C-alpha cells in the first residue's frame, strides 16, 4: 500500500502515525463510544493524538458539531440519546475533527431511512465542498453513490471489474454492474436461492 507514492508497510510507528493523521474515518455503524458524550466522541482523536487541552478540544468539537447541523444542546448528550441520523452526523463530525486530507467512509447511509439518507448525502457534499477533502467511500446505496461521487469502482471477487464516471453506471454494458445497480436477481453475481 502506498500513499502519495510512499510505502506505508514496514515503516516506523511515528511515520505511520503522521500518515494516519491525514485520514478521517466514518464507520458504518457510527462507531461512537457509549461512555463518552457527543463532544468527547468528536474530540476523541484530538485528545489522543495531539497535545491539546480539553477546553481547546471541546472548542474544535463544537465547531465540527456546527458543520454537521447540530449545536451545543447535543454536545453533552450520550450516543444512546441520539437518533440513527444524529449518530451518523456525530460520526461525520468526529471524522473531520482533525481536518483530514482524506475521508474514508464505510456505508455512510447504512441503516437509515431514505429521507435521512438524502440528508446525510447532502451533508457529505457540503462538508467535502467546505473542507476540500478527498473521499473514498464503500457504498452499496447506488443513488447515494451517484449523488456524492464523481468516480466509482465496482469490486467483485477481490478485483476491480469496472471503473468509471458514476453517471455512466446505470447504462453500463458490464453485466456485473448492470445487475448490481439495477437490483436484478438474475445475472453473473450469485444470489441467495429461495429468497
N, C-alpha and C positions, 0 to 999 in steps of 0.2 A: 504494500500500500504506500502510495506517495501523495504528499500534499505539497503543492507548489514545486513539484519536481524533487522533493526531498523524501527519502525513505523514512517511515515512522516506526518501522520494526527494528529492534536491536539498538535503539538509541537510549541515551541516558534518561533517567526518570525526570530530571529537571527540564530537559529538552522536550520530552513528551508532554509535560505539564504546560509548557509555553504554547505548544500546538493546541492542546485541549482547550485552552482559554479562548481560542479563536472560534470555538463552536458552542452553539446553544442547542439544547435538545428538548423537543416536545414529545412526551411519551404518549402512547395510545390511550392508556387509562389514567391520564393526568400525572400519576406518579407523585402525588402530594403526600407529605408526611402528616399523618393524622394527629401527631402530638405537637405540631407546630402551627402557629397562627398563619393566616394568609401572608402577612408581611414577612414573617420568618421563613416561610416556604419560598417566597420570591427572592429573599436575600440569602438563602442558604449557601449558595456557591460563593457569593461575595464574602461571607463571613469565613468560609473555609479556605478560599484561595488568596485572599488579599488582606493586607494589613489595614483594615477599616474599622472604625469604631461602630458599635451597634447603632448609634444615632445616625451616622452617615449611611450605613447600610439600610436603615429604615427610610431615610430620605430617598435613596435610589429606588427602593421598593415602591414607595408612594408614587414616584414619577412613572414607573413602569405600570403600576396599577391604573393610573390615569390613561395611559396609552391604550389600555385594553377596555376602556369604558367603565371602570369601576372607581370607587372613591374611598375616602377614609373610613366610611361606615363599615366596609367589609374587611379592613386591614386587621382587625383583632378577632375576627371570626376563625373558626376551625373548619377544615375541609368538610366534615360531616354536616355542617350547617349550610352548605352551598349546593345549588343545583348542578347537574352534569355540565351544562353550558358555562356556568360560572367557574367550575373547576377547570374546564378547558382554557378559559381566559386567564386564570391564575397560572396555569401551566405555560401559556404563551409568555406572560409577564416574567416568569422565572427564566424561561429560555432566553429572553432578551436582556436580562438583568446585567449581564457582563458586557453588553454591547458587542456581541459576536460578529464575526465576518460571515459566518455560515450558520444557518439554522437547519438542523436535522429534525424532521417531523415523521413520526410513525402513526399513520392513520389518524390525521388531525380531527376528523369529524366522526370517528367510530363511536357508535352508541348514541348518537344524537338524532333528534327528530329533524325532518327536512328544514324547518324554519331555523332552528338553532344551527344546523349545518351551514346554511347560507350565511347566517350572521358570523360564524367563525371564519368561513372563507373570506367574507368581506374584511374582517379584522386582519386576517393574514395578509391580504393585499395591501391594506392600509399600513401595517407595520413594515412590510417589505419596502413600500414606497418611502415611508418616513426615514427608515434606518439604512436603506440601501444594502440590505443583506442578501446574500445568495441563499436560496432554499433548495434542499434536497429532501423530497417527501416520498414516503411509501404510501400509496393511496389506492384503495380499491373502489373509491367513490368517483366514478368516471365523470359525472357532471361537475363535481368539485374540482377534480384534477384539471378539467378543461378550462374552468374559470380561473384557477390560480397558477397554472403553469404555462410556460411558453413551449417547453420541450418535454416529451415523455419517452420513457423507455419501458418496454414490456419484457419481464423476465419469465422464462419458463424452463424448468428443469436445470436451473443454475446458469442459464445463458441468456444474454440479451438477444431476443428474437426480433425486436422491432425498435427503432429509434426514429423519432421524427417530431414534427410540429403537432401540438395537441389538437389543432383544428383539423388535422387530416386523419385522426384516429378512426372516426366513425365511418369514413369512406375507404378505409384500408382494405386492400385485397389480400392481406395476410390473414389466413384462416384462423389463427390463434387470436389475433387482435379482434377480428370481426366477431368471433364467438364471445369473447370476454366483454367487449364494450356494448354489444347488443343483447347480452344476457341470454344467449341461446344455450339450451341443454345439449343440442347436437353439434358436434364438431370435434376437432382433434384433442381438446382438453377433456380428460376423463371426468365424469360427474358421478355423484353417488347414485347407485342403482336403487330404484324403488322410492325415490324421494319425489 
